[in-house]
Amino acid sequence: MGPLYQRKVLLGVSGSIAAYKSAFLVRELIKWGAEVQVVMTTAAKDFITPLTLSTLSTRPVYSTFLHEEEAKQGVWNNHVDLGLWADLMIIAPASSNTLSKLVTGACDDLLSAVYMSAKCPVYVAPAMDLDMYKNEATRVNLKELEARDVIVIPAEHGELASGLIGQGRMAEPDAICQFISAHLLKQLPLHGENVLINAGPTHEHIDPVRYLGNNSTGQMGVALANAARSLGASVTLVLGPTHYPLELNGLNVVRVVSAKEMLTTMQDYYPSSVLTICTAAVSDFVPKTTADKKLKKTSMKGTMSIDLEETPDILATLGKAKSIDQKLVGFALETNDGVGYAKEKLVKKNADAIVLNTLSSSTGFESNTNAVDVFYKDGAQESFPLVDKSILGQQLLNALLNKFEWV
């Protein structure tokens, strides 16, 4: 999953023979996970029909402020709302005429009015014949747009509609998506950084079919992992044995079973990770011996005792190895005196923050929602009320980035 995933993209299509490529661009954007709304000029409809773009985007296509039937009822296409809806705007193809309007602020059609109202990043992909593209007026317009922080996707060299060969072809749809994706990634606070997260339970086997474990689903850890990925990080998720349906696309997932396996894997990735978050519900104890065959009930004579020993403390082990450039965050699930335990854990484990969960019917294991308190090394504290874990993951990660001054 790239940075276009779940982005709201406003695609502006202007009058150019390259407008036929906008159909392929809509499909490419959707393939990258974006939601696409098309706005086209009247001239663009000479080259491609609104029906084609509407069918591909699964949304109505807008080209005028008013439609005849809707106008009778006082309904109009609000350019301000469209501009505010978008996470980013792409004008492709951007004809010479449309580029001129963007520079001068002319608003004689819906597309240029939407551009003037947009609060999001704007990308333009010029498309015109060789001599038009080389014309000084076009050069000046493109430089002026760049000076206003509009991102220009360079036209490509190739055969043009006139039969000439040169620069002026609109960039291909996949190239446009690649260009925008690379640009967005560079703007993200965790771009180029490695983040390490563990999640889910661990199983400590008594025999081949029985184990010590808990009901952790891994949802909270995965929510944090996806939040980190959406902010540009390369995320490694060390995931214990869970059958809960989780959104794992775009993550480097390493599956483990036991606490020992989880620790070993975490140690492999830890040195190169700037941020490590330990959300896993690691078993506290492991049987001293594991039977190689299923233990029979008849051999136990009504009772059974198991000698246990402590599992390795993953958070504490990582805390001892932490460098000055690394941040380490742990989770604590408590049923009583949670604040006291969390603060004690913060010091003992050499963590930079501890996230405290309390177990209830709407928080903790097997719940889609959670509410937490975060305790920081410097004594600060933040509380996060009950929300869906996917939302809480974003909230927590943003709070951590702010606290660690990474944004």
HELIX and SHEET records of a PDB file:
HELIX    1   1 ILE A   17  TYR A   20  5                                   4    
HELIX    2   2 LYS A   21  LYS A   31  1                                  11    
HELIX    3   3 ALA A   43  ASP A   46  5                                   4    
HELIX    4   4 PRO A   50  SER A   57  1                                   8    
HELIX    5   5 GLU A   68  ALA A   71  1                                   4    
HELIX    6   6 HIS A   79  TRP A   85  1                                   7    
HELIX    7   7 SER A   96  THR A  104  1                                   9    
HELIX    8   8 LEU A  110  SER A  117  1                                   8    
HELIX    9   9 LEU A  130  LYS A  134  1                                   5    
HELIX   10  10 GLU A  136  ALA A  147  1                                  12    
HELIX   11  11 PRO A  173  GLN A  187  1                                  15    
HELIX   12  12 GLN A  219  SER A  230  1                                  12    
HELIX   13  13 ALA A  259  TYR A  269  1                                  11    
HELIX   14  14 TYR A  270  SER A  272  5                                   3    
HELIX   15  15 LYS A  297  MET A  300  5                                   4    
HELIX   16  16 ILE A  314  ALA A  321  1                                   8    
HELIX   17  17 GLY A  338  LYS A  348  1                                  11    
HELIX   18  18 LYS A  389  LYS A  403  1                                  15    
SHEET    1   A 5 GLU A  35  MET A  40  0                                        
SHEET    2   A 5 LYS A   8  VAL A  13  1                                        
SHEET    3   A 5 LEU A  88  ALA A  94  1                                        
SHEET    4   A 5 VAL A 122  PRO A 126  1                                        
SHEET    5   A 5 ILE A 151  VAL A 152  1                                        
SHEET    1   B 2 GLU A 156  GLU A 159  0                                        
SHEET    2   B 2 ILE A 165  ARG A 169 -1                                        
SHEET    1   C 8 ASN A 252  ARG A 255  0                                        
SHEET    2   C 8 SER A 234  LEU A 239  1                                        
SHEET    3   C 8 ASN A 194  ALA A 199  1                                        
SHEET    4   C 8 LEU A 275  CYS A 278  1                                        
SHEET    5   C 8 LYS A 327  GLU A 334  1                                        
SHEET    6   C 8 ALA A 353  THR A 358  1                                        
SHEET    7   C 8 THR A 369  TYR A 376 -1                                        
SHEET    8   C 8 GLN A 381  ASP A 388 -1                                        
SHEET    1   D 2 GLU A 204  HIS A 205  0                                        
SHEET    2   D 2 TYR A 211  LEU A 212 -1                                        
SHEET    1   E 2 PHE A 285  PRO A 287  0                                        
SHEET    2   E 2 LEU A 308  GLU A 310 -1                                        
END                                                                             
